[in-house]
Amino acid sequence: MKKTLFIVSFLFSISIHCQTYIKFNAITAVVLMPNIGIETSMGEKTTFSFDIMASFWESFKRKKPMKFITFTPEIRYNFKEKYNGFYLGGNAGFDTFELQKWNYWKDYPNRYETGMGYRIGATIGYNKELSNKFLLDIFIRGGWHQGFYKGRYNDGTPGSYENVKNWNKSGEWLPYGGGVMISYKLN
């Protein structure tokens, strides 16, 4: 409890003394996958960003679940000054999912995976000030994802389609974020 109170107090004190933006992704909102976040100043050229993205689709395409939630904390370095121009970011995040792998759509249409994973990667982006209060953030994010999942059937067949004791594991390099964030300055 003391650690949680310290972290909340620390983040609150940062936001009082620094520029802080709340943001939402206009691109993912169009496909009903909300992506919201907060970004605050850490130094002259560095910021800390925390994003959450989710999909609540029961079925992306007939019995192909597409539910997930991702948490992405990130440190960003801005080449000119914070919130202006190009930046690079490093991130490590966590996710949970219930979805069908893209390469199963054709070959295994009655299978899907449910589990969790972590991501470690990088972001490249560009910030453009629209007004004193609004900022445009265009970015793409990718890296290594390690997933831990159990394979299930979507046709009502009980049990798992694989014979693993604990979790199946899958690691791959992939893009896992991007879009156009519209940011609003809080202070």
N, C-alpha and C positions, 0 to 999 in steps of 0.2 A: 504494500500500500504506500509506503514511504517513497519507493522508487517511482511509482505512478504519479504521485503528488509532485515530486521533484521534476519529472519530465513535463507535466502539464504546466507547472510554474515557469520552467525554463522557456518553453515554446511561447507562452503568453508574454513573458518579458521581452523576448525577441521581437514579437509582433508589435509591441507598444513602441519600441525605439527604432524600428526599421520599416522600410516600405514593404507592405504585404499585399499580395493580390489573391483574390479568389478567381477561379477560372473554370470554364467548361468547354468541352470539345464539340464544336459545331458539326464536324464531319460524322463522328460516331453517334451524335444525337439524331441525325437523319435516319440511321438504320436502327434506332431504338436501343442503342447500347450506351447508356450514360457514362461519361468520363468527366469527373469533377476533380478539382485539386486546389491546393493552396501553395503559394510560393512566397518566400520571405528572404530578405537580404541577410547575408552573413558577413560580408566585407565589401570592399570597393568594387571587386569584379566577380564575387561569388554569391550564389544564392542556394537555398535549400528548397526543393519542391517535393510535394507528396501528392500523388494521384491515386484515385480509385476508379476502376472501370468495371462495369458489370454487364452481363447479358442475362436476361431472364426468359429467353426463348425456350419454350417447352419442346418445340420442334422447328428446326431451321428449314428442313425440307423433309416432308413426310417421314415421321419416326426417326429423325436424325437430331437428337438433342443438341442444344448450343447454349448451355448455361455455364457461366463462369463469373468469378470475381477476382480482380487482380489488385494488389497493393504495391505501389512503386515509389519508394523514397529515392531521392536523387540529389546529388551535389552537382551544381552547374558552374562552369567557368565561362565568363563572357569576355570576348577578346577586346572590345572597346570599353564599355562600362556596363554595369548591370542593367538588365532590361532594355538593352539597345544593341542591335546588330547580331552577329553570329555568336553561337556558344556551343560548347561541348559539355556533356554530362556523363557521369558514371552512376549506375544504379544497381541495386540488388533488391529483388522483390519476391513476394509470395503470391500464390494463386491457388484456388480450388476450382474444380471443373466437373462437369458432366456433359461430355460431348463425343462426337464421332470424329475420329481422325480423318483428315481430308483424303488420305490414300485408301480408306476403307469404303468411301461412298459407292464405288463401283464394284469392288471385289467382295466386300463383306457388308452388304446393306443392312443386315439384321444385328450388327454389333455396335457397341459404344463403350466408352471408358468413363469411369468415375474415380476421381482422386484429387491429388494436390501436387504442387511443385514449387520450385524456386527458380529465379532468373537472375543472371548476372550479365550486365551489358552496358551499352553506351547509347547516348543520344546525340544527334546533331540537330541544331535548330537555328531559327532566326526570329528575333523580336523586333517588332515595329510599333512605335507609339502612335496611337490613333488620336488621342486627346490627353488632357491632363489626368484623366481617370481610367481610360481604356487602353489596352495593349493587345496586339495580335502576336501570337506565338505559333509559328509553323515548325513542326518537328517530325522526325522519324526516329524510332527506337528499336534496337535489336540486340541479340546476344545469345548466350547459352541458356537453354531451358532444360532442367532435369525434372521429369515427372515420375510420380509414384501413383499407380492406378490399379484398378481391378476391371477386367473386361466383363461386360454384361451383354445379354441379348435384349433387343427391343421388340421381339415378336412374342413375348410372354413365356419363353422357355426359362425355367428357373435355373439359378446358379450362374457360374462363371464359364466363359468359353475357353479358359486356359487353366492349366494345372500348376499354379504357383502357391506356395504356402502363405506368404505375407503379401507383398506388393510386386507387381510387374514394374519394371523401370524402363524409362525411355529418355534418352538425352539427344538433343539436336540444336543446331544453330538455326535461328529463325528471327524474322522481324516480329515484334510483339507489341508495337504501339506506334502511334503517329496520328497526325491530324492538324487541325487548326484550332488552337485554344483562344477563346475570347476571354481576356482577363480584365478584372475590375479592381482598381486600387482602393484598399480599405482606409489607409491613412496617408 
